[in-house]
Amino acid sequence: EDARQSIKQLLAKPAYRNIVYALVVYFLMAYGALVFTASFMIRVHGLTVAEAGGLFGIMSAVGAVVGNLGGGKLGDHLAKRDIAWVARFPGLALIAALPLYVGSFAMGSVALMIPLSLLGGILLTGAVPTIFAALHLICGSKRRAMAVALAFFFANLIGLGLGPVLAGAISDHMAQIYGPAEGLRYALMIMSLTFLPAGIFMLRASKYLKSDAEE
């Protein structure tokens, strides 16, 4: 089948559409706004560039390793009970990450921020393996590459493209009222709210996963 037909058949699936929506909103925060975390630690908590960069790097690495391995294993375990968990688990993980990130940015010290941010990062990266497992489950073997390419196209174009711009615009607006440090704090807290719709889209996808699944 040609590319146009593949895209048409993928977009006809409610599960696929909801997963793409979730990825777009996920990228908005995870790969867009969270890049300001080191700047936040410098501006709000008074860390040096080296301290903030090192700390952010360690937190990201630990979160990625624990989250990806743990999320993949837990997702596989839950999927054995009910295939809908392949989409339901990341949906719940994304929603659970919301209060952790809002709390981490609200904290008055780095010592209180780190554990909340680390837990949020583990949930965030833990959701990724099962999001893509759900994507592969419904696209069918003939359209697997196209399904991933299309999802990444929208996620990068909208999520990654708009994330830093949106976070920066909110930060600049808030800075006029609260100052540059608190302005960035409020911007990151507001941007963290995107995890709620991302999680809801994955929960919606879980309802259609079984009927949209393809060999």
Salt bridges, closest charged atoms under 4 A:
GLU1 OE2 - ARG143 NH1 3.01
ASP82 OD2 - ARG88 NH2 3.80
ASP82 OD1 - LYS210 NZ 3.84
GLU182 OE1 - ARG185 NE 2.91
GLU214 OE1 - LYS13 NZ 2.89
GLU214 OE1 - ARG143 NH2 2.56
